[in-house]
Amino acid sequence: MPWFAWLLIALAFGMVAGSLLLLRDSADKMPLDQDALERMKARNAEFEKREEKATERDD
């Protein structure tokens, strides 16, 4: 392959790596109040119970 093809490949990899690093740095945590967090935990617990019942029924 000619040298400019290798240069284009290196630039493409650099752009992908740079955009992933930029995305990681710009990500912020979601500010949740205590009530919303408790509701999410309750929903997850309920979903896990349903999943266990469905798994037991299938066995």
Backbone as CSV, one residue per row, in Angstrom:
resi,resn,N_x,N_y,N_z,CA_x,CA_y,CA_z,C_x,C_y,C_z
1,MET,0.844,-1.177,0.000,0.000,0.000,0.000,0.893,1.246,0.000
2,PRO,0.434,2.255,-0.674,1.204,3.502,-0.681,1.178,4.185,0.695
3,TRP,2.093,5.104,0.900,2.234,5.754,2.203,1.008,6.579,2.577
4,PHE,0.327,7.164,1.603,-0.831,7.996,1.934,-2.016,7.148,2.384
5,ALA,-2.084,5.896,1.962,-3.148,5.009,2.448,-2.938,4.728,3.935
6,TRP,-1.674,4.484,4.306,-1.376,4.260,5.721,-1.662,5.517,6.540
7,LEU,-1.389,6.662,5.949,-1.665,7.926,6.622,-3.175,8.094,6.848
8,LEU,-3.972,7.781,5.847,-5.430,7.881,5.996,-5.957,6.904,7.053
9,ILE,-5.399,5.700,7.082,-5.818,4.717,8.095,-5.467,5.223,9.488
10,ALA,-4.256,5.774,9.645,-3.845,6.305,10.947,-4.726,7.478,11.347
11,LEU,-5.068,8.340,10.409,-5.959,9.471,10.723,-7.351,8.993,11.139
12,ALA,-7.855,7.970,10.462,-9.175,7.440,10.810,-9.171,6.870,12.224
13,PHE,-8.139,6.085,12.554,-8.052,5.544,13.915,-7.907,6.663,14.939
14,GLY,-7.139,7.677,14.616,-6.969,8.810,15.520,-8.269,9.556,15.750
15,MET,-9.055,9.709,14.697,-10.336,10.399,14.838,-11.305,9.596,15.704
16,VAL,-11.328,8.295,15.516,-12.219,7.452,16.320,-11.790,7.490,17.782
17,ALA,-10.499,7.326,18.036,-10.008,7.345,19.419,-10.258,8.712,20.058
18,GLY,-10.019,9.773,19.320,-10.245,11.112,19.860,-11.699,11.375,20.176
19,SER,-12.591,10.922,19.308,-14.012,11.148,19.563,-14.490,10.331,20.758
20,LEU,-13.958,9.116,20.935,-14.336,8.320,22.104,-13.833,8.958,23.392
21,LEU,-12.627,9.496,23.370,-12.106,10.181,24.552,-12.918,11.437,24.862
22,LEU,-13.302,12.169,23.840,-14.113,13.365,24.028,-15.480,13.002,24.601
23,LEU,-16.066,11.929,24.116,-17.354,11.475,24.617,-17.254,11.068,26.083
24,ARG,-16.172,10.369,26.438,-15.977,9.950,27.824,-15.820,11.157,28.748
25,ASP,-15.078,12.147,28.301,-14.836,13.322,29.139,-16.080,14.190,29.288
26,SER,-16.951,14.189,28.302,-18.128,15.046,28.358,-19.321,14.376,29.039
27,ALA,-19.196,13.109,29.378,-20.302,12.398,30.024,-20.441,12.869,31.466
28,ASP,-21.659,13.196,31.853,-21.942,13.636,33.216,-22.859,12.623,33.881
29,LYS,-22.731,12.532,35.181,-23.643,11.667,35.920,-25.012,12.338,35.995
30,MET,-26.049,11.511,36.029,-27.401,12.044,36.129,-27.680,12.475,37.559
31,PRO,-28.067,13.705,37.757,-28.410,14.124,39.117,-29.786,13.565,39.495
32,LEU,-29.813,12.677,40.472,-31.068,12.070,40.908,-31.349,12.465,42.347
33,ASP,-32.597,12.753,42.629,-32.946,12.981,44.016,-33.206,11.624,44.674
34,GLN,-33.313,11.617,45.970,-33.420,10.368,46.721,-34.694,9.606,46.367
35,ASP,-35.800,10.312,46.126,-37.063,9.638,45.790,-36.951,8.880,44.472
36,ALA,-36.362,9.511,43.476,-36.222,8.854,42.174,-35.333,7.627,42.283
37,LEU,-34.274,7.719,43.075,-33.376,6.578,43.252,-34.095,5.415,43.935
38,GLU,-34.910,5.724,44.937,-35.663,4.673,45.625,-36.685,4.024,44.692
39,ARG,-37.356,4.821,43.866,-38.312,4.254,42.898,-37.607,3.336,41.909
40,MET,-36.422,3.729,41.452,-35.675,2.897,40.507,-35.277,1.571,41.152
41,LYS,-34.832,1.631,42.407,-34.452,0.400,43.110,-35.659,-0.506,43.317
42,ALA,-36.813,0.077,43.634,-38.028,-0.718,43.832,-38.457,-1.385,42.522
43,ARG,-38.386,-0.636,41.420,-38.738,-1.211,40.115,-37.788,-2.345,39.737
44,ASN,-36.497,-2.154,39.992,-35.527,-3.206,39.682,-35.791,-4.455,40.517
45,ALA,-36.104,-4.271,41.792,-36.404,-5.421,42.649,-37.646,-6.147,42.155
46,GLU,-38.674,-5.392,41.759,-39.894,-6.012,41.238,-39.618,-6.768,39.939
47,PHE,-38.818,-6.188,39.084,-38.479,-6.853,37.827,-37.709,-8.147,38.075
48,GLU,-36.794,-8.125,39.047,-36.030,-9.336,39.354,-36.937,-10.427,39.917
49,LYS,-37.933,-10.052,40.735,-38.891,-11.037,41.250,-39.660,-11.683,40.105
50,ARG,-40.143,-10.857,39.168,-40.880,-11.394,38.021,-39.996,-12.322,37.194
51,GLU,-38.741,-11.923,37.028,-37.820,-12.732,36.233,-37.566,-14.084,36.898
52,GLU,-37.424,-14.084,38.237,-37.220,-15.335,38.961,-38.438,-16.239,38.834
53,LYS,-39.640,-15.660,38.945,-40.854,-16.460,38.813,-40.957,-17.061,37.409
54,ALA,-40.616,-16.284,36.401,-40.667,-16.776,35.031,-39.638,-17.878,34.809
55,THR,-38.487,-17.750,35.418,-37.436,-18.771,35.279,-37.860,-20.054,35.989
56,GLU,-38.479,-19.924,37.190,-38.945,-21.097,37.908,-40.055,-21.800,37.147
57,ARG,-40.921,-21.039,36.512,-42.031,-21.604,35.754,-41.511,-22.380,34.536
58,ASP,-40.431,-21.878,33.930,-39.888,-22.523,32.740,-39.164,-23.827,33.067
59,ASP,-38.657,-23.956,34.284,-37.901,-25.171,34.638,-38.757,-26.341,34.892
